[in-house]
């Protein structure tokens, strides 16, 4: 006579149990951002900035500013100083002319990034060089790993193979994969997902992720996002991004 097999043992053998904790996601809605319209500049502030102050939204880890700006034709930011901040612009449409006290002078086009490390002090200006068309960009500030650094400037330009890449490293602390170099433990990716396609990103222990949707519609681990929306998490796990229409975004992986 065969010995009886207990039901719990049989169930464990037939139905292996896999448990994965649900990642906690924090949603930042586009229509809840700060807003300032100065005529020549129309700007939405994800975090507290200038006259917009919200103690609940002061930044995320080293990420301090995400401004979505539209600059009218021929207008811009005249020469002004910065220090101890990593500042980069991601051009959405139109163009942006950059000049700084380090001798850099560039005109950036859509999809390109310029990153300036203000360090111990730098002055710069940013203008829309077109006399007839507006321009739009994301202006982003990240706190550096140390104060009083030597100012520096770097850029990222997309290559032909990046046009169809779903996730491309555009900024990193070591400049790997031809990314722009930042003085902070921050990996920043440009994400482009075609409608019906998906991509993933693993958030490692001790790190945080901020996903900023620029255009299109994306579902992130079950949360649906529209342009200007953002999601953040400080939990370890896998982020799965699925586009219901062609989407573009920036993804920040931060220490």
N, C-alpha and C positions, 0 to 999 in steps of 0.2 A: 504494500500500500504506500503511495506517494505521500510525503508530508504536505500538510496544507500550507499554501502560500498566503500570508496575511494580505488583506486588501490594501493597506498603506504601501506595503512593499511593491505589490503588483502595480498600483497606480503610479508609483515613482518610476518604475521600470518602463511603463507604457507611455507616460505623459511627463517627459522631463520638464522641469519648471525653470523658466528663465525670467529674471526680474531686472528691469532697468528703470532706474528712478526717472521721473518726469522732470525735465529741466524747467526751472522757474524763469519765465520770460516777463520782462517789463516793457509795456507798449508806450511809446511816445507819439501821440497823434499829431499829424501835420497841423490841423486846425487849432491845436492848443499851444502852438509855439508863439513866442513873442513876435511882434510885427512893427516895423517902422517904415514909413514912406516919406522920404525927404524930397520927393520930386525927381531929382536926378538919380536917386538910389531907392530901390524898393527891396527891403530885406526882411527875411524871416529868421528868427533866432531860436535854435534848438535849446540853447542854454542861456543863462543870464548874460546880458551883454549891453553895454552903454546904459540907456534909460530903462531897459527891460530888466527887472529883477524878480526872480522867483527862487526863494531859498531851497525849494524842492528840486530845482534843475540848475545846479551850479557846475555840472560837468560829470564825467564818468571816468574814474581812474585818472590817467594822465590827459585824457581828452577834455579840453576846456571850452572850445568854441566850434560850432558848426553854423555858419551863416549861409543862407541861400540868397544870393544877391542878383538883382537885375540892375544894370547900369545903362542909363540912356546914352544916346550917341554923343560922342565927344566929351563925356563927363568921366569923373573918376576921383580917386583919393589923392590929393596933393601930397607932396613930400612930408613925411611925419616919422617920428622915431619909434623904435621898439627895442626891448631887451629881454633876455632870458625867456624866449618863447620860440618854438618851432612852428613856422607859419607856412601853410601851403594852400595853393589855389588849384582847383580842378575845374577846367573850363567846360561848360555845358553847351553853350552856343555863342556865336560871335567871336570876339578876340579880346585879349587883355595885354596891354603894353606895360612891362615892368622895368623900372630903373631903380638902382640902389647905390648906396655909398661905397660898395665894394667894386663898383665899376661895371656891374652887369646891366645889360640892356637887351631885353627879349620881347618878342610879341608871341604870345601863346595862343594856340588854336584849340578847337574842341577836342576833348579826349586827352589833352596834354596836361602835365602837372609841373608846377614850379614850387620848389621848397626852399625857404630861406630860414637859416638858423640865425636868429637875432643876436644870440650870445650876449657879450658884454655891451653891445650897443650898435645899432645900425639905423640908417634912415632909408626910406624907399617911397616910391609912388606907384600907383596902379591906375591906368586909364583905359577906357574904351577908345581905340584909335579910329573907329569908324565915325564919319560925320553924318551918316544916315541910318545906321542900324544899331539896335541895342545889343547888349552882351549879358550873359549870365554865367555865374560860377558858384561853386561852393568854396567859401573861405573857411579854413580850418586851422585852429590853434591847438598845439599839444605841448604840454609842459616838458622841458628837457630833463635829462637825468641829473644835470648839475648846472649851477649858475656860473656866470662869468666865462662862458666858453668863447673861443675865437669865432666870430661870425663866418658863415659859409653859405654857399648857394649851390643847389643841384636841381636837376630836372629829370622827368620821365616822359618819354615819347613812345606811343604805341608802335609796334612793328606790324607788318602785314599779317603775321600768324596770330596776332592778338585779336584781330577783328572777330574771329569766331570762337575765341577761347572763353570759357564760362567763368574762370577765376584766374586773374593775373596778379602777381605780386608787383605793386607799384612803388611801395616805400618799405624800407626795412632798416634795422640798425647797422647791417653789414654790407648793404648794397648788392646783395646776391641777386642773381637772375636779372641783372641790369636794372635793378630798382633804384630809385632815388634814396639818398642816405639821410637818416634822421638820428638825432642824439637822444634816443629813448628806446626802451625795449618795446617796440611797437611794430607789428607787421600789418600793412594795410593793403587790401586787395580791391581791384576793380572787378565787379561782378557784372556779367552780361548773360542773361538767360533767355533763350528763344521760347516763345509760347509753347507750352506742353512739355518743356524740358526741365530737368532738375540738376542741382549740384549740392554738395555737402561741405561742411566745415567742422572739424573736430576742435572743441574747446578743451584745452589741457587743464589739468589741476593747477590752481593758483592763478589762472588768467581769466580775463573777462572779454566779452565780445560785444561790439556795437554794430548793428546793421542799419545803414541809412539808405532808404530807397529813394532813387532819383526820379525814375519814370517806370511806367508799366504797373503790373499787379503781381504780387508774389504771396504765396502762402509759406510761412516759416513755422515748421512744427505745429501746424494747425491754425496759426494766427494769420489772418489775411491782412495784407498791407497795401496801401495806396500811395501814390507819389507824395513824398515829404514825410511819410511815417517812418518810425524807427523802432527797433526792438533791441533790448540789451539783456545780457545774462551774465552771471558770475558763477554759474554751475558748470561742472564738468559734463561733457557729453557731445552728442552729434547734432548739429544744426542741418536740417534738410530744407532746401529752398526750391520751390516749384513755381514756375511762372505760368499764369493763365493768359498773359499777353506779354509781348517782348518787354524785358525789364532791364534796367541798369541801376547799379547801386555801388556804394562803398562799404566794405566790411573791415572793421578795426579789430585786431587781436592784440590785446594790451596786457602787459604785466601788472 
